[in-house]
Structure formats: structure tokens, C-alpha cells
């Protein structure tokens, strides 16, 4: 006798948001993006500017023969919520970060989920410590603090 395990259909993001109306949709999106990871389209990566955005190598320990392409450290949602997510180029269930109609967005199966921004590079990042070491070496790459007033001044877009 062979037992067949049937995998239950996973609810889609909108179903989860509707099921938990007391939880901010931004928090639900953040959790799901962290859980599933992200992939970047070439259009989205073209918007990442190492002079303006915090960037990192794809892997902390790049293997021999792997190119040293830089990718955004992570994302900011419109309400200022930060998302630290794993880049998962080979995972089919990963969200896709794309640049569509002049906006950087997270998509799921081609449907726009939310507008995002790349983390801005902190002002200190290219400066030197008193011992002459680049500050970026001592930085954990954390996102800048976000305040409600900042999001309101920007019309809720950041």
C-alpha cells in the first residue's frame, strides 16, 4: 500500500491580508517576502545605483568563478517598513522585483503586489574611520531609521 500525501493549496497573499484585517498589510507582505525570497529583473537591477543605494555581493563568500555582481541589500515598503530578504534567483516561488511604468515594484505571478524602494546608502558609508578604514567595513548595512513624519511628507511613498 502506498500512501499519497496531498499538499494543501497555500493561500495567496491577498487571502492572508483579508483573513487578518487587524494586521498591517505591509507587515504581512514583509513576512511573506522574507519567507519566499526575491528575484530581480534586469530592469529592476538597472535602477540600482551603487552611488545612491546600499549594495552587496550576491553571496557573502563568492565561490570561485562566480562574478561579483552587486545587488540591492534589500527593500523599503511605502510605509517605511524594511524588508531584509534573501535573493533567491532559482526559487520559482520567490517574489519578483521589477521596474514597471516608472516604478520599482514587487510582483507575484506578474501581479503588482506593492511599490518598493532600494535602501539608500548612508552618508557615512564612503567615509573613513579615524584609522583610515572605510566605514562600510564597519557598517552592518542597516537601513536608515524611518519616521512617520518622513512617510507623511513624502505622501506615504517611503
C-alpha positions in Angstrom: 0.0 0.0 0.0 1.4 3.4 -1.0 0.3 6.5 0.9 -0.1 9.6 -1.2 0.4 12.8 0.7 -1.6 15.6 -0.8 -0.2 19.1 -0.5 -2.7 21.7 0.6 -3.0 24.7 -1.5 -1.2 27.6 0.1 -3.3 30.7 0.4 -2.3 33.6 -1.8 -1.2 36.9 -0.2 -4.5 38.7 -0.7 -6.3 35.9 1.1 -4.0 36.2 4.1 -4.4 40.0 4.1 -8.2 39.6 4.1 -8.1 36.9 6.8 -6.2 39.2 9.2 -7.6 42.7 8.8 -6.1 43.8 12.1 -2.6 43.2 10.9 -1.0 45.8 8.6 -0.8 44.6 5.0 2.8 45.9 5.0 3.7 43.5 7.8 2.1 40.6 6.0 3.9 41.5 2.8 7.2 41.8 4.7 6.9 38.4 6.3 5.9 36.7 3.1 8.7 38.3 1.1 11.2 37.3 3.8 9.8 33.7 3.7 9.8 33.3 -0.1 12.8 35.5 -1.1 13.1 37.7 -4.2 14.4 37.7 -7.7 15.4 40.8 -9.6 14.6 41.5 -13.2 17.3 43.2 -15.3 15.0 46.3 -15.5 14.9 46.4 -11.7 18.7 45.9 -11.3 19.3 48.7 -13.8 17.6 51.1 -11.3 20.0 50.2 -8.5 22.8 52.8 -8.3 25.8 52.0 -6.1 26.3 55.7 -5.6 22.8 56.1 -4.1 21.8 52.6 -2.9 23.2 50.2 -0.4 24.6 47.3 -2.4 26.1 43.9 -1.6 27.7 41.0 -3.4 25.2 38.1 -4.2 26.9 35.8 -1.7 28.9 36.7 1.4 31.5 34.2 0.3 31.5 34.2 -3.5 32.7 31.0 -5.0 35.5 30.7 -7.5 34.3 31.6 -10.9 31.2 33.5 -9.7 31.0 37.0 -10.9 31.0 39.8 -8.4 27.7 41.4 -9.4 26.2 43.8 -6.8 22.6 43.6 -5.7 20.5 45.8 -3.5 20.9 45.0 0.2 17.1 45.0 0.4 13.9 46.9 0.1 11.7 49.5 1.7 7.9 49.5 1.5 5.9 52.7 1.1 5.2 52.9 4.9 8.9 52.7 5.7 8.9 49.0 6.6 12.2 47.4 5.8 12.5 44.0 4.2 15.7 42.0 4.6 15.2 39.2 2.1 17.3 36.6 0.6 17.9 36.8 -3.1 16.6 33.6 -4.5 17.1 33.5 -8.3 16.4 29.8 -8.5 13.3 29.6 -6.4 10.1 29.6 -8.5 8.0 30.8 -5.6 10.2 33.9 -5.0 8.6 37.3 -5.5 10.0 39.3 -8.4 11.3 42.8 -8.1 10.6 44.6 -11.4 10.6 48.1 -12.8 7.2 48.7 -14.4 5.7 52.0 -15.6 8.5 54.0 -13.9 8.0 52.3 -10.5 10.0 49.7 -8.7 7.6 47.0 -7.6 7.3 43.6 -6.0 5.3 41.2 -8.2 3.8 37.8 -7.7 2.9 35.8 -10.8 3.1 39.0 -12.8 0.7 40.9 -10.5 2.0 44.0 -8.8 1.9 43.5 -5.0 3.4 46.7 -3.7 5.7 49.6 -4.7 9.2 49.5 -3.1 12.4 51.4 -2.9 16.0 50.2 -2.6 17.7 51.1 0.7 19.6 54.4 0.3 23.3 54.3 1.0 24.0 56.1 4.3 26.1 59.3 4.1 28.8 57.7 6.2 29.2 54.7 4.0 32.1 56.0 1.8 33.8 57.9 4.6 36.9 56.7 6.5 37.3 55.9 10.2 40.0 57.7 12.2 42.3 54.7 11.5 41.7 55.1 7.7 39.4 52.1 7.2 36.3 52.5 5.1 33.2 52.9 7.2 31.4 50.4 5.0 33.6 47.7 6.5 32.3 48.5 10.0 28.7 49.0 8.9 26.2 46.3 9.3 24.3 47.6 6.2 21.3 48.6 8.3 18.6 50.6 6.8 18.2 54.3 7.8 15.7 55.0 10.5 12.3 55.8 9.2 9.8 58.1 11.0 6.1 58.5 10.4 6.7 62.2 9.6 9.1 61.2 6.8 6.5 59.0 5.2 3.7 61.6 5.5 5.9 64.4 4.0 6.6 62.0 1.0 2.9 61.3 0.6 3.2 57.9 2.1 5.6 56.7 -0.5 8.6 55.9 1.6 
